[in-house]
């Protein structure tokens, strides 16, 4: 194990999008137990600092591996297709039209049920895009196409946060 190993190598997992969440959790627990700073309390300050670095590294890797969107983004980067979400906001016209329709629907929605119906539509689209990104990464080996799917997923994640805010606003009014 090296601090500069990629997350998959660190966790002893294949470098694939498709992962078993329970396996990720199990390996994380084992790694955390192995590198926890308390285990090195008697070994001096230098050993504890190194253990702290390892602990942070393991937890960062766990955060990326357990979240499908973060895992897909990380795989794209590892395969030479960084997401560049701030620099590359280009999206297919059909996707942008879909976004505009959902935003208009959200603006017009007056009840929690209407907003939840929009959320269900968006969640379905999110699941489909996540599956598409998985196929692009694991089956097709097309990291560039997967990066586009990940950028679209990032838009949907932000939109679902807007839906949550709208629901909260309705609850407090």
Residue, then its C-alpha position, 0 to 999 in steps of 0.5 A: x500500500x502506498x499513499x499515491x495508489x489510486x483508490x481502487x488499488x488502495x481498496x483492492x478493488x477492480x478499476x470498474x464502475x460496477x462495485x458492490x457497496x457492501x464490499x466497499x464498506x467492508x474494505x473501508x472498515x478493514x483499512x481504517x482499523x489498520x491505519x487508525x492513529x490510535x493504533x500508533x499512539x505508543x510509536x511517537x508523534x511521527x508515526x501518528x502523523x503518518x497514520x493520520x495521513x493514511x486515515x485521511x487518504x483512506x477516508x477520501x478514497x472511501x468517499x469517492x468509491x461509495x458514491x456512484x457519481x464520484x466513482x464515475x467521475x474519478x474513473x473518467x479522470x483516471x482514464x484520461x477524460x477529466x470532467x472539467x465541470x467548470x470549463x466544459x458546460x456543453x450539453x446536448x440540445x435535447x438534454x438542455x430542453x429537458x432541463x428547461x422543461x423541468x425548470x418551468x414545471x418546477x416554477x409552476x408547481x404549487x403543491x408538494x405532490x406536483x414537486x415530488x412528481x417532477x423529482x421522480x421524473x428527474x430521479x428516473x433520468x438520473x438512474x438511466x444516466x448513471x447506468x449509461x455512464x457505467x456501461x460507457x466506462x465498463x463495457x465500452x471503454x469510452x471515458x470521454x462519453x462517460x465524462x459527458x454523462x457525468x457532467x449531465x448527472x452533475x446538472x441533475x444533482x444540482x436540479x434535485x437540490x433545487x427541488x429539495x429547496x423548493x419543497x422546504x420553502x413550501x413546508x415553511x410557508 
